[in-house]
Amino acid sequence: MTHIWIFKGEGASPFPSGVFSEKEKADNWIKNNKLSGVLIEYPLDISLYEWAISSGLFTPKNELQETPKFIQNFTCASTNHFHYIDGVEE
């Protein structure tokens, strides 16, 4: 397994409400429960920051972008992600 799928419900706490090994399993759970939120694919065994750099999607442009605070808050819109409303993928 090289990645996982994490579901974050709309208006939820900062913690995910589901973690899945396959998108199909996540889709079924979201659909069956008529959930709204976002499903995001994350690489395993590498930080999103390092993954984005190694994939050529992000290059730090200054020292600030190499600080712990920046790295711990880093997100990347280039990951596969899907939005759902009432269990339907938009």
N, C-alpha and C positions, 0 to 999 in steps of 0.2 A: 504494500500500500504506500503510495507516495503523497496522498492528500486525504483530507477529511472535509466534510460538509458541516457547517455550523449554522443553525437557525437562530435568529434574534427576532423575537416578536415585536411588533409595533408597540411603542410606548413602554417596553419592558425595562427592567433594571439593566445594569451594564453586563449582566451575565446571560449567556445563551440559554435557550430552553430546550435545545436538542443538538446532538452531535451524531453524525452518521458516517458510515464507511462508503455509502453509495448515494448518489443523487436520487435514484429511483426510490430508495427507502425513505428518504426525506420527503420527496414529492408525495408519496402515498400518505405519510403521517400528516403532512400539512393539509392535503386535500381532505382526508377523512375527518379532520378536526376543524376544518374551515378557518384556518389560521391566516393572519395577516402579518407580514414582516418581510425579512430578507434572508435568503439562503446564500451563504458565501463559501467558496472553496478555498481552503488553506493548505499550503504545503506542509508536510511533516518533517520534523527534525531540522528545520531551518527557520530562522525568524523571517517575518514578512519583509522587513528592512533588507536583510541579506539576500533574500530571494529576488526582490525587485532589482537590486544592484546586479546580481549575477545574471539575471534575465535581460539586462540592458534597459530596464524600464525606468530606472531612477539612478541618478548620479549626484552625490552630495556636491553642492555648489559652494559651500562655505563651512567654516568650523562649527557653526551652530547646528548644522545638519548632521554632525557627527557626535553630538552630545548625548548623554544618557536620556535626558528629558525628551529630545526629539525622537530618538530611536524607540523609546517606550510608548510613544504616542503615534508612531508611524502607521499609516494605512495606505492601501494602494487600490485605486479604482480599477486597475488592470486585472485583478483576480476575477475569475468567473463568479458572477453573482446574479441572483434572480429575485425579483420582487413578487409578492403574493398579496392578493386581497381576497379575503373570505375563502381561502383555499385554492384560488385560481391564479396561475402564473400569468403575470402581466407582460 
